[in-house]
Amino acid sequence: MTIDGRRGRRRRWGVYVLLGGVAVASVGEAMMVVAVPWFVLQTTGSVAQTGFLVALGAVASAAVGFVSGPLVDRWGFRATAAASYAVGGIGAACIPVVHALGALDFPVLAALVVAANALDVPATAAVTGLVPELSADADMPLERGNALLGGVHQVAQLCGPPLGGAAVALFGVAHVLLVDAAACLAAAALVAGCITAGRAGPRGARAVGGYLVELRSGLRLLREHRLLRAVALSGTAFNGLDSGLAGVVLVTYAYQHLGSAASLGVLLTAFGLGAVAGTVGYAVAGHRLGARRTYLGAGFGVALLVGALAALPSLTVGAVLLALLGAFAAPVGPVRTAVLQRSVPHEQYGRVTTAVDTAGLVAVPLGASLTVVLVGAAGLRPALVTLACAYLLVVCCCWAAPALRGMQADRSP
């Protein structure tokens, strides 16, 4: 086989290499969701310090994500993804190593937790930035590439925490952190060594004036581009409502009405399985569907299913509703990602995408907090009705927004 032939085959398999690397890293990161809080609680003995470090990791991720966009564009998607996975893996590995050396006080632990989480947003932006080129090399529709990427994350979130909990019980939390670190480093090696797409663009493609000018140019594009603005605002609203539903309402439903923590596990598992099924369906047929129709239909279906939960059904019926809800919600993320990939200029993709993702992260605690107040003031059933109406309001605003009709006009092969 000629050198050109080997390179062509390597490029065709690039999307599958990326998916494999993301799968390995995602499972490791999902296991860390269990391992890091458990390690902190085990070593400090303080629930307050554990909660503080978990919150600190989330805040650091959002803050770094907001300012890192120009660096994603400067370094290129491949280098950013590899560096992000490597830094996260090194941060996770250092926690048990420094502890074994007897040098792990609370400030050092906080710094390592921040290091392990800080580059999550630029990693996501870089990986989604790689998908269009790799999907085109593989003759794969962009919708399928995004759906497969989303499916990898969903399977990892479904399997990772139980695996992490079992591994902590069998091998100890320090060994799990080292396994998580090895997974992130393996993903970094796969991306850096086996993917040729996503290199940094020419220096002349950068905005004139330096880093802050580049950051402001991305925010300006997001503000002035009507389609991007509409998708970012609706996505942020959906994120806030999702966090209130998953983090507050379902917990209250399982505790007050179903009466057991196991019921919550059944509901979340049903949702996860439904989301995987919906993602697979979108991967198969998404490129044949209209993006706007899919976006609005998914939101409308979610609103109806959340409203049906207001009847406070039995566990069996509730699990079926949650599975359907996961299936309907699954295409929203891939559709939103495809709009960004097709609408944002390549040289500005990192800064725009990190701004959108950061806004979505900020909406999570805000939505959960407002839902706590709503459930406490009005009760569970009225809270579910209110959430369903809020979902429906967002969908109606999207339907009425002329900008979202641009989704249909932007369907490139």
C-alpha positions in Angstrom: 0.0 0.0 0.0 1.3 3.5 -0.9 1.9 6.2 1.7 -1.0 8.2 0.3 -3.2 5.1 0.6 -2.2 4.5 4.2 -2.9 8.2 5.0 -6.3 8.0 3.4 -7.3 4.9 5.3 -6.0 6.6 8.5 -8.1 9.6 7.9 -11.2 7.5 7.2 -10.8 5.7 10.5 -10.1 9.0 12.4 -13.7 9.5 13.5 -13.7 6.0 15.1 -10.4 6.6 16.8 -11.8 9.8 18.2 -14.9 8.0 19.5 -12.7 5.4 21.1 -10.6 7.9 22.8 -13.6 9.9 24.0 -15.2 6.6 25.3 -12.1 5.7 27.3 -11.8 9.2 28.8 -15.6 9.6 29.4 -15.7 6.3 31.4 -12.7 7.4 33.5 -14.3 10.8 34.1 -17.6 9.3 35.0 -15.8 7.0 37.5 -14.2 10.1 39.0 -17.6 11.5 39.8 -17.7 8.8 42.5 -14.0 8.5 43.3 -13.1 12.1 43.9 -15.9 13.0 46.4 -15.3 9.7 48.2 -11.6 10.3 48.4 -12.1 13.8 49.8 -14.6 12.6 52.4 -12.3 9.7 53.3 -9.3 11.9 53.8 -10.8 15.0 55.3 -13.8 13.5 57.1 -15.8 16.7 56.3 -18.9 16.7 54.3 -18.7 20.5 54.1 -15.2 20.3 52.6 -16.3 17.6 50.2 -19.1 19.8 48.9 -16.9 22.8 48.7 -14.3 20.9 46.5 -17.0 19.5 44.2 -18.5 23.0 43.8 -15.0 24.4 43.3 -14.3 22.0 40.5 -17.5 23.0 38.7 -16.8 26.7 39.1 -13.3 26.3 37.9 -14.5 24.4 34.9 -17.0 27.2 34.0 -14.5 30.0 34.6 -11.7 28.4 32.6 -14.1 27.4 29.9 -15.3 31.0 29.3 -11.8 32.4 28.8 -10.2 29.5 27.0 -11.9 29.8 23.7 -9.2 31.8 21.9 -6.6 29.2 23.0 -8.7 26.4 21.4 -8.6 28.3 18.1 -4.9 29.1 18.4 -3.7 25.6 19.4 -6.0 23.7 17.1 -8.7 21.1 18.0 -6.4 18.1 18.1 -3.7 19.7 20.4 -6.4 21.2 22.7 -8.2 17.9 23.1 -5.0 15.9 23.8 -3.7 18.6 26.2 -7.0 18.7 28.1 -7.2 15.0 28.6 -3.5 14.9 29.6 -3.9 17.7 32.2 -7.0 16.0 33.6 -5.3 12.7 33.9 -2.2 14.1 35.5 -4.3 16.1 38.0 -6.3 12.9 39.0 -3.1 10.8 39.3 -1.4 13.4 41.5 -4.1 13.2 44.2 -3.3 9.7 45.5 0.4 10.1 44.7 0.8 13.3 46.7 -1.4 11.8 49.5 1.0 8.7 49.6 3.9 11.1 50.0 2.2 12.8 53.0 2.1 16.2 51.3 -1.7 16.4 50.6 -3.1 19.2 52.7 -6.4 20.8 51.8 -5.1 23.7 49.6 -3.1 21.2 47.5 -6.1 18.9 47.2 -8.2 21.8 46.1 -5.6 22.7 43.4 -5.5 19.2 42.1 -9.3 18.9 42.0 -9.3 22.1 40.0 -6.6 20.8 37.6 -8.6 17.6 37.1 -11.7 19.5 36.0 -10.5 22.8 34.7 -10.2 21.9 31.0 -13.5 20.0 30.6 -15.1 22.8 28.5 -12.2 23.4 26.1 -11.9 19.6 25.7 -15.6 19.4 24.7 -15.2 22.3 22.2 -12.1 20.7 20.7 -13.7 17.3 20.3 -16.9 18.6 18.6 -14.6 20.8 16.4 -12.9 17.7 15.1 -16.2 15.9 14.2 -17.0 17.7 10.9 -13.7 17.0 9.3 -13.4 13.5 10.5 -17.0 12.7 9.6 -16.4 14.0 6.1 -13.3 11.9 5.8 -15.3 8.8 6.7 -18.2 9.8 4.3 -20.5 10.0 7.4 -23.3 12.5 7.8 -22.5 15.1 10.3 -25.7 14.3 12.3 -24.5 10.7 12.7 -21.0 11.8 13.9 -22.5 14.1 16.5 -25.0 11.5 17.6 -22.4 8.8 18.0 -20.3 11.3 20.1 -23.3 12.0 22.2 -24.1 8.3 22.6 -20.5 7.6 23.8 -21.0 10.2 26.5 -24.4 8.8 27.5 -23.2 5.2 27.8 -20.2 6.4 29.9 -22.5 8.4 32.2 -24.7 5.3 32.5 -22.0 2.8 33.2 -19.2 4.9 34.7 -20.6 5.8 38.2 -21.7 2.1 39.0 -18.2 0.9 37.8 -16.6 3.6 39.9 -18.6 2.7 43.0 -17.8 -1.0 42.6 -14.1 -0.4 41.9 -13.9 1.8 45.0 -15.4 -1.0 47.1 -13.1 -3.7 45.6 -9.8 -2.0 45.1 -9.9 1.3 47.1 -10.3 4.8 45.9 -6.6 5.5 45.3 -6.4 2.8 42.7 -9.6 4.0 41.0 -8.1 7.5 40.7 -5.0 6.0 39.1 -7.2 4.0 36.6 -9.1 7.2 35.8 -5.9 9.0 35.2 -4.6 6.2 32.9 -7.9 6.4 30.9 -7.5 10.1 30.3 -3.8 9.8 29.4 -4.7 6.9 27.0 -7.3 9.2 25.3 -4.7 12.0 25.0 -2.3 9.6 23.3 -4.9 8.3 20.9 -5.9 11.8 19.9 -2.4 13.1 19.6 -0.9 10.1 17.9 -3.7 8.7 15.6 -5.6 11.8 14.4 -4.3 14.1 11.7 -7.3 16.5 11.5 -7.8 19.6 13.6 -4.4 21.2 13.4 -4.0 24.9 14.2 -4.9 27.3 11.5 -2.6 29.9 10.0 -1.5 32.7 12.2 -3.0 35.2 9.9 -6.5 33.8 10.6 -6.4 35.2 14.1 -8.1 38.5 15.0 -5.7 41.4 15.1 -5.1 42.8 18.5 -4.3 39.8 20.7 -6.1 37.5 23.1 -8.8 39.8 24.5 -9.8 41.0 21.0 -10.2 37.3 19.9 -12.3 36.6 23.0 -14.5 39.7 22.3 -14.9 38.8 18.7 -16.3 35.4 19.6 -18.8 37.0 22.0 -19.7 39.6 19.4 -20.4 36.9 16.8 -22.6 35.1 19.3 -24.5 38.3 20.1 -25.0 39.4 16.5 -25.6 36.1 14.7 -29.4 35.6 15.2 -29.4 31.8 14.7 -26.5 31.2 17.1 -28.0 33.6 19.7 -31.4 31.8 19.5 -29.8 28.3 19.8 -27.6 29.4 22.7 -30.5 31.0 24.6 -32.8 28.1 24.1 -30.1 25.6 25.0 -29.3 27.5 28.2 -32.9 27.5 29.1 -33.2 23.8 28.5 -30.1 23.1 30.6 -31.6 25.0 33.5 -34.9 23.2 33.3 -33.1 19.8 32.9 -31.1 20.4 36.0 -34.2 21.2 38.0 -36.0 18.1 36.7 -33.1 15.6 37.2 -31.5 17.1 40.3 -34.6 18.2 42.3 -37.9 17.0 41.0 -37.0 13.3 40.3 -35.3 13.0 43.7 -38.4 14.4 45.5 -40.7 12.2 43.4 -38.7 9.1 44.4 -38.4 10.1 48.0 -41.9 11.4 48.7 -44.1 9.4 46.4 -42.2 6.2 45.6 -40.5 5.9 49.0 -37.0 4.6 48.2 -33.6 5.5 46.8 -33.7 2.4 44.6 -36.7 4.0 42.8 -34.5 7.0 41.9 -31.9 4.6 40.5 -34.6 2.9 38.4 -35.9 6.2 37.0 -32.4 7.5 36.1 -31.4 4.2 34.5 -34.6 4.2 32.5 -33.9 7.8 31.3 -30.3 6.8 30.4 -31.4 3.8 28.4 -34.0 5.9 26.6 -31.4 8.5 25.8 -29.1 5.9 24.3 -31.9 4.5 22.2 -32.9 8.0 21.0 -29.3 8.7 20.1 -29.0 5.5 18.1 -32.2 6.4 16.3 -31.0 9.8 15.5 -27.6 8.5 14.4 -29.4 6.2 11.9 -32.0 8.7 10.5 -31.0 12.2 11.8 -29.5 13.3 8.5 -32.9 12.7 6.8 -34.8 14.8 9.3 -35.1 18.6 9.4 -33.0 20.1 12.1 -35.7 22.6 13.1 -38.4 20.0 13.1 -36.3 17.7 15.2 -35.4 20.4 17.7 -38.9 21.6 18.2 -40.4 18.1 18.2 -38.0 16.9 20.8 -38.7 19.9 23.1 -42.5 19.5 22.6 -42.3 15.8 23.4 -40.3 16.5 26.6 -42.8 19.1 27.7 -45.7 16.6 27.3 -43.9 13.8 29.1 -42.9 16.1 32.1 -46.6 17.1 32.2 -47.6 13.4 32.4 -45.2 13.0 35.3 -47.4 15.4 37.2 -49.9 12.6 37.7 -47.2 11.1 40.0 -47.6 7.6 38.5 -46.3 4.3 39.9 -42.7 3.3 39.5 -43.4 1.2 36.4 -45.3 3.9 34.6 -42.8 6.6 35.8 -39.9 4.5 34.4 -41.6 4.2 31.0 -42.2 8.0 30.9 -38.6 8.6 31.8 -37.4 6.3 29.1 -39.5 8.1 26.5 -38.3 11.4 27.9 -34.7 10.4 27.4 -35.4 9.2 23.9 -37.1 12.5 22.9 -34.4 14.7 24.5 -31.5 12.8 22.9 -31.4 14.6 19.6 -31.4 18.1 21.1 -27.6 18.1 21.8 -26.5 16.8 18.4 -28.8 19.3 16.6 -27.4 22.2 18.6 -23.8 21.1 18.0 -24.4 20.8 14.3 -25.7 24.4 14.2 -22.6 25.6 15.8 -20.3 23.5 13.5 -22.0 24.8 10.4 -22.6 28.4 11.4 -19.5 29.4 13.2 -16.4 30.2 11.1 -13.7 27.6 11.7 -11.2 30.1 13.1 -13.7 31.2 15.8 -15.3 27.9 16.7 -13.4 27.4 20.0 -14.3 30.8 21.4 -18.0 30.7 20.4 -18.5 27.1 21.5 -16.9 27.6 24.9 -19.0 30.6 25.5 -22.2 28.6 24.7 -21.1 25.7 26.9 -20.2 28.0 29.8 -23.6 29.6 29.7 -25.1 26.1 29.8 -23.0 25.3 32.9 -24.1 28.4 34.7 -27.7 27.6 34.1 -27.4 24.3 35.9 -27.1 25.5 39.5 -29.5 28.4 38.8 -32.2 26.1 37.5 -31.8 23.6 40.4 -32.0 26.4 43.0 -35.1 27.9 41.5 -36.7 24.4 41.3 -35.9 23.8 45.0 -37.7 27.0 45.9 -40.7 26.1 43.6 -41.0 22.6 45.1 -40.8 23.9 48.6 -43.4 26.6 48.1 -45.9 24.9 45.8 -45.3 21.2 46.2 -44.2 18.5 43.7 -47.3 18.2 41.5 -47.5 22.0 40.8 -43.7 22.1 40.3 -44.0 19.5 37.6 -46.8 21.3 35.9 -44.8 24.5 36.0 -41.7 22.8 34.5 -43.8 21.3 31.7 -45.2 24.8 30.9 -41.7 26.3 31.0 -40.5 23.7 28.5 -43.5 24.4 26.3 -42.8 28.1 26.5 -39.2 27.7 25.4 -40.4 25.5 22.5 -43.1 28.1 21.5 -40.4 30.8 21.6 -38.2 28.7 19.3 -41.1 28.0 16.9 -41.9 31.7 16.7 -38.2 32.8 16.3 -37.5 33.5 12.6 -33.8 32.9 13.2 -34.3 29.2 13.8 -35.6 28.7 10.3 -31.9 29.1 9.4 -31.4 25.5 10.7 -33.2 24.3 7.5 -31.1 26.4 5.2 -27.8 25.2 6.6 -28.0 21.5 5.7 -24.8 20.7 3.9 -24.0 17.1 2.9 
